[in-house]
Amino acid sequence: MLIIGTYNIQNKYYLKKYNGIEGKQDNVKLLNELLEKYHLNILGTQEMTSWYLKRCQKFLKNYHIVGKYRYPNIILKKFNETNSIITNYEIIKTKTLHLPFFPTITPRIITSALIKNKEGQEILFFNTHLSIGNSTVQKRQLNFIYKLLLTTKKPLILTGDFNMTIDNPNMKDFIHKLKKLDIARIPVLEKTYKNHTKEKAIDHIFISCHFELVKYQVIKDPIFHNSSDHYPIIAFLKINN
């Protein structure tokens, strides 16, 4: 069984009381509890700021963490973040690419990791966070990701905060195009952004035909309620031989 997930952990650069240093809620320890409680093998995260990443590297002793920052340096340290991939499997290689984002001002990225599980099977895991509020930019970003997925025949998983529900025309088109590649969206039909007024997910997981979905769950455990404005999604998968 392969247990994977996606989680926007929320950019709390303006809420340092949540970093565990000042004796308040420690989101990194809560993240570790999430990983351990649900036995997650691979988790795609979004909005991991530099202080959060450094703390994860210190406290998540049983996991590898990969993913570069969206800005090329740490000048904008408060606003810089990664789409880090966290896994307890071996990482063979990793890469972070920039998505098209102009004329919006915030760079967007996609991180990939080629991962080998305990059985020696290779999995290509992609994790991203798309722009919000500009449908033209979002369409270009989805097209970029689609072309990226075309370059591999390996078993692949795509996770992320897409800032779009399945009712969005761009997302509808993206889902349709991926179906032709035998890549399916896990059918989450409830909200994943807590402040959303409708029961619609903006966080999504896509899996190639190499996997069989056993079950999925949107985690609404009260212990994690204040650690983000998103709910994590986890999925239990079997790898087809």
C-alpha positions in Angstrom: 0.0 0.0 0.0 1.2 3.5 -0.9 -0.2 6.4 1.2 0.2 9.8 -0.3 -1.2 13.3 0.2 -1.4 17.0 -0.5 -1.5 19.8 2.0 -1.3 23.5 1.8 0.3 24.2 5.2 -0.5 28.0 5.0 2.1 30.7 4.8 2.4 32.0 8.4 5.2 34.4 8.0 3.0 36.9 9.7 2.1 34.5 12.6 5.4 33.6 14.2 3.6 32.4 17.3 2.9 29.3 15.4 6.6 28.3 14.8 6.9 26.6 18.2 9.7 28.9 19.3 7.6 31.2 21.5 5.8 28.4 23.3 2.7 28.5 21.2 1.3 25.9 18.8 4.0 24.1 16.9 2.8 23.4 13.4 5.9 21.4 12.5 5.2 19.0 15.3 1.6 18.8 14.2 2.8 18.1 10.6 5.0 15.3 12.0 2.0 13.9 13.8 -0.1 13.9 10.6 2.7 12.0 8.8 3.0 9.5 11.5 -0.7 9.0 12.4 -1.7 8.3 8.8 1.6 6.5 7.9 2.1 8.8 4.9 4.8 7.8 2.5 4.8 10.9 0.3 3.3 14.3 1.0 3.2 17.3 -1.4 3.1 20.5 0.5 2.5 24.1 -0.5 3.4 27.4 1.1 6.4 26.1 3.1 8.3 29.2 4.2 12.0 29.3 5.1 11.5 29.1 8.8 9.0 26.3 8.4 11.3 24.3 6.1 14.3 24.8 8.5 12.3 23.5 11.4 11.0 20.5 9.3 14.6 19.6 8.4 15.4 19.7 12.1 12.4 17.8 13.5 11.2 15.4 10.8 14.0 12.9 11.4 12.4 10.0 9.5 11.8 11.9 6.2 13.5 13.4 3.3 12.4 16.9 2.2 13.1 18.3 -1.3 12.1 21.4 -3.3 13.7 24.7 -4.1 12.3 28.2 -3.3 10.2 30.1 -5.8 12.5 33.1 -5.6 16.2 32.6 -6.5 17.4 33.9 -3.2 16.3 34.6 0.3 16.1 38.4 0.0 12.3 38.2 0.3 12.6 35.7 3.1 9.2 36.3 4.7 7.5 35.7 1.4 9.7 33.0 -0.1 8.3 29.5 0.0 8.7 26.0 -1.5 6.4 23.3 -2.7 8.4 20.8 -0.7 7.9 17.0 -1.2 8.2 15.0 2.0 8.8 11.2 1.9 10.2 8.3 3.9 11.3 6.6 0.7 14.6 7.0 -1.2 14.8 10.1 -3.5 16.7 9.4 -6.7 16.6 12.9 -8.1 14.6 16.1 -7.8 13.9 19.3 -9.8 12.0 22.5 -9.3 10.8 24.4 -12.4 9.1 27.8 -12.7 5.6 28.0 -14.2 4.6 30.9 -16.4 3.2 33.6 -14.1 3.3 37.0 -15.8 1.5 39.4 -15.6 0.9 38.3 -12.0 3.8 39.3 -9.7 4.2 36.1 -7.6 6.4 33.4 -9.1 4.8 29.9 -9.2 6.7 26.6 -9.3 6.4 22.9 -9.7 8.6 20.4 -7.9 9.2 16.9 -9.0 10.9 14.0 -7.3 11.8 10.6 -8.7 11.2 8.3 -5.7 12.0 4.6 -5.1 9.8 2.7 -2.7 10.9 -0.2 -0.5 10.0 -2.7 -3.3 12.4 -0.9 -5.7 9.6 0.6 -7.8 10.1 4.1 -9.1 7.4 6.8 -8.8 7.6 10.3 -10.3 5.9 12.7 -7.9 4.9 16.2 -9.0 3.7 18.9 -6.6 2.6 22.5 -7.4 0.7 25.6 -6.4 -1.0 27.6 -9.1 -1.8 31.3 -9.3 -5.1 32.7 -8.1 -7.5 35.1 -9.8 -6.1 35.2 -13.3 -7.6 32.5 -15.5 -5.3 33.3 -18.5 -2.2 32.7 -16.3 -3.8 29.6 -14.8 -4.5 28.1 -18.2 -0.8 28.7 -19.2 0.3 27.0 -16.0 -1.9 24.0 -16.6 -0.6 23.7 -20.2 2.9 23.8 -18.9 2.2 21.0 -16.4 0.4 19.0 -19.1 3.4 19.2 -21.4 5.7 18.2 -18.5 3.6 15.1 -17.8 3.9 14.1 -21.5 7.6 13.7 -21.1 7.4 10.5 -18.9 5.9 7.0 -19.0 6.8 6.3 -15.4 4.1 5.8 -12.8 3.2 9.4 -11.8 1.3 11.3 -9.2 0.5 15.0 -9.3 -0.6 16.9 -6.2 -1.2 20.6 -5.4 -3.2 23.6 -4.6 -4.6 24.5 -8.0 -6.8 27.4 -6.8 -9.6 26.1 -9.0 -12.5 23.8 -8.5 -13.6 21.2 -11.0 -16.3 23.6 -12.2 -13.6 25.9 -13.6 -13.4 25.7 -17.4 -9.6 25.5 -17.3 -9.7 22.7 -14.8 -12.4 20.9 -16.7 -10.2 21.0 -19.8 -7.1 19.9 -17.9 -8.9 16.9 -16.4 -10.2 15.9 -19.8 -6.7 16.1 -21.4 -5.2 14.1 -18.6 -7.8 11.4 -19.0 -6.5 10.8 -22.5 -3.1 10.1 -20.9 -4.7 7.6 -18.5 -4.2 10.1 -15.6 -7.2 10.5 -13.4 -8.2 12.9 -10.7 -9.0 11.4 -7.4 -12.7 12.3 -7.0 -12.7 14.6 -4.0 -16.1 16.2 -3.8 -15.9 18.3 -0.7 -14.1 21.6 0.2 -10.4 21.5 1.0 -10.1 25.3 1.6 -11.8 25.9 4.9 -13.1 29.4 4.1 -14.7 28.2 0.8 -18.5 28.8 0.8 -19.2 25.7 -1.3 -18.3 22.0 -0.9 -15.7 22.2 -3.7 -12.1 21.2 -3.6 -9.3 23.4 -4.8 -6.6 21.0 -3.8 -6.3 18.0 -6.1 -4.5 14.7 -6.6 -4.0 13.0 -10.0 -2.7 9.5 -10.5 -1.6 7.6 -13.6 -3.1 4.2 -14.6 -0.2 2.5 -12.8 -2.1 3.0 -9.6 -5.4 1.8 -8.2 -7.2 4.0 -5.8 -8.3 2.1 -2.7 -9.7 5.1 -0.7 -9.2 8.7 0.0 -9.9 11.0 2.9 -10.1 14.7 3.5 -8.6 15.0 7.0 -10.8 17.1 9.4 -9.3 15.9 12.6 -9.7 18.7 15.2 -6.1 18.4 16.3 -4.9 19.8 13.0 -7.7 22.4 12.7 -5.6 25.5 13.5 -2.5 24.5 11.6 -3.7 25.7 8.2 -6.6 27.2 6.3 -6.7 24.1 4.2 -7.6 20.5 4.9 -5.0 17.8 3.9 -6.1 15.1 1.5 -4.6 11.6 1.7 -5.1 8.7 -0.6 -4.4 5.0 -0.3 -3.1 3.5 -3.5 -2.1 0.1 -4.9 0.6 -0.1 -7.5 -0.5 -2.2 -10.5 2.0 -4.8 -11.6 
